[in-house]
């Protein structure tokens, strides 16, 4: 929890400095988000790309779960949850369109 200055409701400078040093978590959250959206588009929006959509979904879901476990900020957690849902739903659509068959 960030420390707050009494009566102002604002975080102190020390807590803001700590919040900016999460490069690994930021990169993983953006990657999970990107893979989730890609799985959703490829698995559900392009039925002929069901194989690629399923592979992206199968990679994106565990990545988003691991990223969620090590996330440090609320923004990272939002991206991770969107990536998880996108990967899961996109993989489900890809399975319904043919799954791993080529």
C-alpha positions as CSV (number, residue, x, y, z in Angstrom):
1,X,0.0,0.0,0.0
2,X,1.4,3.4,-0.8
3,X,1.9,5.7,2.1
4,X,-0.3,8.8,2.0
5,X,0.4,12.3,3.2
6,X,-2.0,13.0,6.1
7,X,-5.1,14.7,4.8
8,X,-4.2,15.1,1.2
9,X,-5.1,11.6,-0.2
10,X,-1.9,11.7,-2.4
11,X,0.9,9.2,-2.5
12,X,4.3,10.4,-1.3
13,X,7.2,10.8,-3.7
14,X,8.9,7.6,-2.5
15,X,6.0,5.4,-3.4
16,X,5.7,6.9,-6.8
17,X,9.4,6.3,-7.5
18,X,8.9,2.6,-6.6
19,X,5.9,2.2,-8.9
20,X,7.9,3.2,-12.0
21,X,10.5,0.4,-11.8
22,X,8.4,-2.6,-13.0
23,X,9.7,-3.1,-16.5
24,X,9.4,-6.9,-16.5
25,X,5.8,-6.8,-15.2
26,X,4.9,-4.1,-17.7
27,X,6.3,-6.0,-20.7
28,X,4.6,-9.3,-19.6
29,X,1.3,-7.5,-19.1
30,X,1.4,-5.8,-22.6
31,X,2.5,-9.1,-24.2
32,X,-0.4,-11.0,-22.5
33,X,-2.8,-8.3,-23.6
34,X,-1.5,-8.5,-27.2
35,X,-1.6,-12.3,-27.4
36,X,-5.1,-12.3,-25.9
37,X,-6.4,-9.9,-28.5
38,X,-4.6,-11.7,-31.3
39,X,-6.1,-15.0,-30.1
40,X,-9.5,-13.5,-30.0
41,X,-9.2,-12.0,-33.5
42,X,-7.6,-15.1,-35.1
43,X,-9.7,-17.7,-33.3
44,X,-13.1,-16.0,-33.6
45,X,-12.8,-13.5,-36.4
46,X,-10.9,-15.5,-39.0
47,X,-12.2,-19.1,-39.0
48,X,-9.5,-20.2,-41.5
49,X,-6.8,-19.2,-39.1
50,X,-8.0,-21.4,-36.3
51,X,-4.7,-23.3,-35.9
52,X,-2.7,-20.1,-35.4
53,X,-5.4,-18.6,-33.1
54,X,-5.4,-21.7,-30.9
55,X,-1.6,-21.7,-30.7
56,X,-1.6,-18.0,-29.7
57,X,-4.4,-18.7,-27.1
58,X,-2.5,-21.7,-25.6
59,X,0.6,-19.5,-25.3
60,X,-1.2,-16.4,-24.1
61,X,-3.3,-17.9,-21.3
62,X,-0.5,-19.3,-19.1
63,X,1.6,-16.2,-19.9
64,X,-1.2,-14.0,-18.6
65,X,-1.6,-16.1,-15.5
66,X,2.1,-15.9,-14.6
67,X,2.1,-12.2,-15.4
68,X,-0.9,-11.8,-13.1
69,X,0.9,-13.5,-10.3
70,X,3.9,-11.2,-10.4
71,X,2.0,-8.0,-11.4
72,X,2.6,-4.9,-9.2
73,X,0.1,-2.3,-10.3
74,X,-3.6,-2.1,-11.1
75,X,-2.9,-1.2,-14.7
76,X,-0.9,-4.4,-15.2
77,X,-3.6,-6.4,-13.6
78,X,-6.2,-4.9,-16.0
79,X,-4.1,-5.8,-19.0
80,X,-3.5,-9.3,-17.7
81,X,-7.2,-10.0,-17.1
82,X,-8.1,-8.8,-20.6
83,X,-5.3,-11.0,-22.0
84,X,-6.5,-14.0,-20.0
85,X,-10.1,-13.6,-21.2
86,X,-9.1,-12.9,-24.8
87,X,-6.8,-15.9,-24.9
88,X,-9.4,-18.3,-23.4
89,X,-12.3,-17.1,-25.5
90,X,-10.1,-17.0,-28.7
91,X,-8.8,-20.5,-28.0
92,X,-12.4,-21.7,-27.5
93,X,-13.5,-20.1,-30.8
94,X,-10.5,-21.7,-32.5
95,X,-11.4,-25.1,-31.1
96,X,-14.9,-24.7,-32.4
97,X,-13.6,-23.9,-35.9
98,X,-11.3,-26.9,-36.1
99,X,-8.7,-26.7,-33.4
100,X,-5.3,-28.1,-34.1
101,X,-6.3,-29.6,-37.5
102,X,-4.6,-28.0,-40.4
